[in-house]
Amino acid sequence: TQKYASLANNALGVYLIHPIICFILLQGIIFFQLSLTLPMVFALTVITISLALLLASIKLIHWFISPTFNIR
């Protein structure tokens, strides 16, 4: 159904966007020479998942995940 197709597209978006966000955050941790603690790991996990969900809901970014062309 359409509901499950939309849910699958958002899941795919999160799946594709999440590693990019993780890479950027981990590079920032290395650049600033921070040490990872358990609370920081939990915070970064919540941040990356939230950002991935937010970015997957933006129509322009969502189009790159599931492009649709209006051919007349």
C-alpha positions as CSV (number, residue, x, y, z in Angstrom):
1,T,0.0,0.0,0.0
2,Q,1.0,3.6,-0.3
3,K,1.5,3.9,3.5
4,Y,4.1,1.2,3.6
5,A,5.8,2.5,0.4
6,S,6.2,5.9,2.1
7,L,7.5,4.3,5.3
8,A,10.0,2.2,3.3
9,N,11.2,5.3,1.5
10,N,11.8,7.1,4.8
11,A,13.6,4.1,6.2
12,L,15.8,4.0,3.1
13,G,16.5,7.7,3.5
14,V,17.6,7.2,7.1
15,Y,19.7,4.2,6.1
16,L,21.5,6.2,3.5
17,I,21.9,9.5,5.4
18,H,22.8,8.1,8.8
19,P,26.4,6.9,7.9
20,I,27.2,10.3,6.4
21,I,26.2,12.1,9.6
22,C,28.1,9.6,11.7
23,F,31.2,10.1,9.6
24,I,31.0,13.9,9.9
25,L,30.5,13.7,13.7
26,L,33.3,11.2,14.2
27,Q,35.7,13.4,12.1
28,G,34.8,16.3,14.3
29,I,35.6,14.3,17.4
30,I,39.0,13.4,15.9
31,F,39.7,16.9,14.9
32,F,38.9,18.4,18.3
33,Q,40.7,15.4,20.0
34,L,37.8,14.6,22.3
35,S,37.6,11.4,24.2
36,L,34.3,9.4,23.9
37,T,32.4,8.7,27.1
38,L,29.3,6.7,27.5
39,P,27.0,9.7,27.8
40,M,28.6,11.3,24.8
41,V,28.0,8.1,22.8
42,F,24.3,8.1,23.8
43,A,24.0,11.8,22.9
44,L,25.6,11.3,19.5
45,T,23.4,8.4,18.8
46,V,20.2,10.4,19.5
47,I,21.6,13.3,17.5
48,T,22.5,11.3,14.4
49,I,19.2,9.4,14.4
50,S,17.2,12.7,14.8
51,L,19.2,14.4,12.1
52,A,18.7,11.5,9.7
53,L,15.0,11.5,10.3
54,L,14.8,15.2,9.9
55,L,16.8,15.2,6.6
56,A,14.8,12.2,5.3
57,S,11.6,14.3,5.7
58,I,12.9,17.2,3.6
59,K,11.4,17.0,0.1
60,L,14.5,17.9,-1.8
61,I,16.7,15.4,0.0
62,H,13.9,12.8,-0.2
63,W,13.8,13.3,-4.0
64,F,17.4,12.1,-4.3
65,I,16.5,9.0,-2.3
66,S,13.4,8.2,-4.4
67,P,13.4,10.3,-7.5
68,T,10.1,10.8,-9.4
69,F,9.9,12.4,-12.8
70,N,6.8,14.0,-14.1
71,I,6.8,13.0,-17.8
72,R,4.0,14.6,-19.8
